[in-house]
Amino acid sequence: VFTFILKFQHDHKVSLPMEQVIVAMQDPDLGIKMKNQRLLITVIPHAMTGNDIVEWLMKKYSIMEEEALHVGDLLVRHGYIYPLKEPRNLVLRPDESPYRFQTPYFWSSQQWPASELDYAIYLTKKNIRKQGQLIDYEKENYNLLHKRINHTWDFVVMQAKEQLRASKQRRKADRIVLECQEQAYWLINRPPPGAFDIREHGPERRNRLTSRVQLVRLHSFIIHQKKIHDRTFIKYSEQYFSHDPMMHGCPPSNPWITDDITHWALNTNTVSTPTKLRVERWSFRFMELLSDPLGRLKFMEYLEKEFSAENLCFWEACEDIRHGENSRIPQKVQEVYKQFLAPGASKWVNVDSKTMEKTLEGLRRPNRFVMDDAQMHIYFLMKKDSYPRYLKSDLYKNLLVKAIAPQETKRSVFPFMRRHRHSSPNPALVAQALEEDGKAKRLGSPRITSPATSP
Amino acid sequence: MLEHLERMVLLAGERRQHECKTMLDALNRVTACYRHLVITLGSTSDSQNLREELRKTRKKAQELAAANRTKLTALLKDKSISKEDRSEYERLWVLFTSSMELLDVDMKRSLEIGQDFPLQVPTRHLIQTGMSGSTTTVAARAMSVQNMKYEADSNIDTADLKELEAEIAQVVQMMEEMEMKVQVAPWAVEAKQEAGAELKSTVSVVRLQGDNPKHTSCCCCFGSFSGGWEWWCACRDSSVLGRGCDRG
C-alpha cells in the first residue's frame, strides 16, 4: 500500500481533511463554543472540553460517539489540538478535560518537517528556563544534537536567548500559551521513547488548506485516511494492485526470499521477450512507457513504421541533455539543434513557432533546461497522437500475446524452515579474476594467482 | 614605529570582528522576533497590524542580511587576514547562514499561512489559539524602536503577499550565490560554547511561575549589546532607551 501512496503523492495532490475539520470548528455560529481557562490570576480564552469536541463531531457529521472519539483522538495525536492538563498524554478524553487549538505554524506537515536546528533551539530554551533540569530523553537529545550540529551551536544558544527575550515582550497569558504550543509541537515531533510516533504512522499530508473537498461522511476518512473520496486515487490503486510486488508478489518468486533471480533476469532492459505485467503497464500511462528503456525501444520500432521516430529520438536527446554532464551541455545542445530543429534538419521535429522562438532564444546561453519547452511539446504530441495508436497497433498487441507470464513457484510447506544461506562470491574478486583471465589469455601465460584471489 | 603600526592593524582587525558580531547579533534578534510574529499568523490574534509588523520586520531582516553578507564575504575573500581571524570569520559565517536558514523557512511559512488565512473575507476562520495580546512590542524590538508606527493601507494582508513571494525568491537566490561564492566548510567550524553554556550566563532569564515584572535582574543587560545599537529594557514598568538599565 505504501508504494501506491508514494507513487500517487508524486503524481497527484492529496487533500487532508483534518485541517478542514479544525477550520470548521472555528465557525462563529456552527463551531465549538469556547470557554475561558483560569490559572490562578491569569485568564486564558479559547479552551474546550473533550466532551465538547466529541459532541460537536457527532452533531456536525452525524456519526456515533465511538467514531467521533476516534476522529477527535486523531486530531490530538497529530497535534491539531493539545491537552491542557497532562500535556504529555496525547489522547482525547470524552470528559471535562480541557483542550486548546494549536496555531497553524505548529501544524505538522511533511512539507515543513521539524528541523534539528529548531529542536536544538527549543531544548536550549527549555534548559535555560528549567535551569538545567531537562527530562532524561530530552537531555540525551540535547547532548546528541550538541555533537551533531556542533558547528552551529553558538547560533543555537544565541537564537534561544533571543527568542526568550522576544517572548518577554508578550503579556503573561500569551507567554504561557506560547510555551504550551511549543511543548505540544515537540511532543508530537520528537516524542519520548515508547510514545506513538506520527512520523511512522502519520497519514500523507498535503501543503495547502484551500481545497474544496467536501466531507460527506467522516467514516470513510477515518478508515481510509490515506486514500479517500478521491476517485482517481482509488482507480490508480486498483490499476496498480496486481503490479505491486508487496501486494501481489513478483512472479515467479521474490529473489530476496527464495534466492532465485529469475524475476530479475526476466525483467532486464535487454530481454528479448518482456513479461506480461510489464507490457500491460506500458498501457497505463505514457510516462510508464517512456521510463522503461525496453518500452521505449519497442515504441521506437512502431514509430519507425509510422515515419515519426524522430519525435522519440528528440525526446531522448533532450533527456540526455537534462540529466547529462554539465561540461557537454553546449556541445549536445548544438547537436540537437542541428539534427532536429534547424531548417532542413535530417530529423526535423514539428515544434510550434512560439516554442521554437523561445528555444532559439535560449540557445544563446545553453543550460540543461533550455530544451524543456520543446521537449514538452513533442512529449504531448506523442502522448496524444502516436501513443494511443500504438496501444491499438498489431505490434503492441503481439507483444502482449507473446509476453511471458511466469508461474508463481510454490512456497515451501513449512514457512519456518530455515533456508540455507550461502554467501555469493565477492564481486570485487570476481572482477579481478576475470581481469587476470583476460590478461593471461593475451599474454599466453598460465594464470597468475595473486594473494587477493586466494581464499 | 613598527610596533605602533602593528597595534593599529591589530585594533583594526578587532574592530572589524566586533562590527561583524554586532551586526550578526542584530540579525539574530530580528530573526527571533520574526519567528514570534509568524507563530501568531492564522490565529485569532492575527490582524492587519500583525501583517504590517511582519512586513517591516522582514524588510529589516533583509537589510541586515545584505549588510552581513557583504561584510563577511569581503572578509572571507581577503587573503591577508591571519589564520585565527579567518577561522573566526568562518564561524561567524556559519552563524550567519544558520540565521538565514531560519529566516528563509519562516518567510515561506508566512506566505503559506498568510494565504491560507486571509483577513478580508466575510467570515474569517482564524484559529482560536488562546492568544489575545498584540505583538507590537515584539515588532518594536525587532525594529529597535520604542513604539511601532502603523502606516499601511487596510489591504496590506493581500498586497504584501505578492511582495513576499518576490522577496522569498531573492533570499533563495542570495543563499545559492553565497554557497557558490564562499568556500566555507561548515563542519570544520567548532563551537566556542560547550553544552550547557547558556546556563552559565550572568543573566537570569524569566521563569514563568511567580513572574514579577519588577524582578531584579534584567534581560537586556547583556554583554553583546555593547556595539551601540539601541535596545530597551524588558521590564515592563518602564521603557528605558539607552545603553544601560537602571534596574540591573
Contacts between the chains, C-beta under 8 A, distances in Angstrom:
chain1	res1	chain2	res2	distance
A	22	B	127	6.9
A	23	B	125	4.8
A	23	B	127	7.7
A	26	B	125	5.0
A	26	B	126	6.7
A	26	B	127	6.0
A	26	B	128	6.0
A	27	B	123	7.4
A	27	B	125	7.1
A	28	B	123	6.9
A	34	B	128	5.7
A	37	B	130	7.5
A	44	B	130	5.0
A	44	B	132	7.8
A	45	B	128	7.4
A	45	B	130	5.9
A	45	B	132	6.0
A	46	B	44	7.2
A	46	B	128	3.9
A	46	B	129	6.4
A	46	B	130	4.3
A	47	B	130	7.1
A	100	B	129	6.9
A	100	B	130	5.3
A	101	B	127	5.0
A	101	B	128	5.7
A	101	B	129	5.5
A	101	B	130	7.8
A	102	B	127	7.7
A	102	B	129	7.1
A	103	B	39	5.9
A	103	B	40	7.3
A	103	B	41	7.9
A	103	B	42	6.6
A	103	B	43	5.0
A	103	B	127	6.3
A	103	B	129	4.6
A	103	B	131	7.5
A	104	B	41	6.6
A	104	B	42	3.6
A	104	B	43	7.3
A	104	B	113	5.0
A	104	B	116	7.1
A	104	B	117	6.9
A	104	B	127	6.1
A	105	B	38	5.8
A	105	B	39	4.7
A	105	B	41	6.5
A	105	B	42	7.2
A	105	B	109	6.4
A	105	B	113	6.5
A	106	B	39	7.4
A	112	B	105	7.1
A	112	B	109	6.4
A	115	B	105	7.6
A	117	B	98	6.5
A	117	B	101	6.7
A	117	B	102	7.1
A	118	B	102	7.8
A	124	B	198	5.6
A	127	B	196	6.9
A	127	B	198	6.2
A	127	B	199	6.5
A	128	B	198	5.2
A	128	B	199	6.7
A	128	B	205	5.1
A	129	B	205	6.9
A	129	B	206	7.8
A	129	B	207	6.5
A	129	B	208	7.3
A	131	B	199	6.6
A	132	B	196	6.5
A	132	B	199	5.1
A	142	B	195	6.9
A	143	B	195	6.2
A	146	B	195	4.4
A	150	B	190	6.7
A	150	B	191	5.1
A	151	B	94	5.5
A	151	B	186	4.9
A	151	B	187	5.7
A	151	B	188	7.5
A	151	B	189	4.1
A	151	B	190	7.1
A	151	B	191	6.8
A	152	B	94	5.4
A	152	B	95	7.0
A	152	B	98	4.6
A	152	B	186	7.2
A	152	B	189	7.7
A	152	B	191	7.5
A	153	B	191	3.6
A	153	B	193	6.1
A	153	B	195	8.0
A	154	B	91	6.9
A	154	B	95	6.0
A	154	B	191	5.0
A	154	B	192	5.6
A	154	B	193	5.5
A	155	B	28	7.5
A	155	B	94	7.1
A	155	B	95	4.5
A	155	B	98	4.2
A	155	B	99	6.7
A	157	B	193	5.5
A	157	B	197	6.0
A	157	B	198	5.0
A	158	B	25	7.4
A	158	B	28	5.0
A	158	B	95	7.0
A	159	B	28	6.0
A	159	B	31	6.7
A	159	B	32	6.0
A	159	B	98	7.8
A	159	B	99	7.5
A	159	B	102	7.2
A	160	B	198	6.4
A	161	B	198	6.7
A	161	B	201	7.6
A	161	B	205	7.3
A	161	B	222	7.8
A	162	B	28	5.5
A	162	B	29	5.1
A	162	B	31	7.5
A	162	B	32	3.6
A	162	B	33	7.9
A	163	B	32	4.5
A	163	B	35	6.4
A	163	B	36	7.3
A	164	B	205	5.2
A	164	B	206	7.1
A	164	B	219	7.6
A	165	B	29	7.8
A	165	B	32	7.3
A	165	B	141	7.6
A	165	B	205	7.9
A	165	B	219	5.2
A	165	B	220	7.7
A	165	B	234	6.4
A	166	B	29	7.8
A	166	B	32	4.9
A	166	B	33	5.0
A	166	B	35	7.7
A	166	B	36	4.9
A	166	B	138	5.3
A	166	B	141	6.3
A	167	B	36	6.7
A	168	B	206	5.5
A	168	B	219	6.2
A	168	B	234	4.7
A	169	B	36	8.0
A	169	B	135	7.9
A	169	B	137	3.9
A	169	B	138	4.7
A	169	B	140	7.9
A	169	B	141	5.7
A	169	B	234	7.0
A	170	B	36	7.8
A	170	B	133	5.9
A	170	B	135	7.3
A	170	B	137	7.5
A	170	B	138	6.9
A	171	B	132	7.9
A	171	B	133	4.3
A	172	B	208	8.0
A	172	B	211	6.1
A	173	B	130	7.7
A	173	B	132	6.5
A	173	B	133	7.1
A	174	B	45	7.9
A	174	B	131	5.1
A	174	B	132	6.7
A	174	B	133	4.7
A	175	B	208	6.7
A	176	B	208	6.5
A	177	B	129	6.6
A	177	B	130	4.4
A	177	B	131	5.4
A	178	B	39	7.1
A	178	B	131	7.6
A	179	B	208	6.7
A	181	B	39	7.3
A	181	B	129	7.1
A	207	B	112	7.2
A	208	B	112	7.2
A	208	B	115	7.9
A	208	B	116	6.6
A	209	B	116	4.3
A	210	B	115	7.7
A	210	B	116	6.5
